[in-house]
């Protein structure tokens, strides 16, 4: 279902007609979904090993004299081609972007923030998937992982707008500087990256109002130069002004339970996708909730060109 969030219907669609063959078809679907979920397990085991290596084992080595640095040493840094990292404040034009495998000189550029449990190597893979799908140059802002518990605690802080998150600071400063320079910016945020994006945009909004003395209307007008896409995001609120497209898989517990909600959401009145936002809800996946949340293997399959999405053509 694709619609403007502020006018969405909270009632469920009429049930589909059934036939004598329906029980068999349903059983086949469940079996297929279970097989797909099991097939994804090796990848999640590898992901867990990568996170442990990036955030825990290396830190232990460092405490005992090793020279490897944990993933958090890259927190809030820019990520470019071949995994190169650059300090906050680096001009975007000086960062070599990840480009599509079949097009080294795309005309569009995207700034991307990753979700939890994703070391630098994982973000780089996601950036390549985005570049290939969107036919764009992609520069990352790294949201470092320190393990599941710490990452989830940081998500709570982001929701409450409490605590220091380097990725939020880098994104907010970058967006503010680009807007003040008269440039448009295209943002993408996935999972906690969508929450970081929302928090950074609220920071930019406050800065424009307080430091620059802009009116609410002036602030929204300036921030309309921002194109923002979120995928399985964990934020329930976004500031007015930017042009939004939010992708939500109804089979993904992250956005349905912690974000803007699924197609049926009794708490929808408490949430705000941003003025004029397009929220594209769909159902895809299997019995494995982790695979239903993946960016490169699931959400990118449903992503369409930004202008097409804004027109509701999915």
Buried (B, 14 or more C-beta within 10 A) or exposed (E): BBBEBEEBEEEEEEEEEEEEEEEEEEEEEEEEBEEBBEEBEEEBEEBEEBBBBBBBBBBEBBEEEEEEEBBBBBBBBBBBBEBEBBEBEBEBEEBEBBBBEEEEEBEBBBBBBBBBBBBBEBBBBBBBBBBBBBBBBBBBBBBBBBBEEBBEEBBEBBBEEEEEBBBBBBBBBBBBBBBEEEEEBBBBBBBBBBBBBBBBBBBBBEBBBEEEEBEEEBBBEBBBBBBBBBBBBBBBBBBBBBBBBBBBBBBBBBBBEBBBBBBBBEEBEEBBBBBBBBBBBBEBBBBBEBBBBBBBBBBBEBBBEBEEBBEEEB
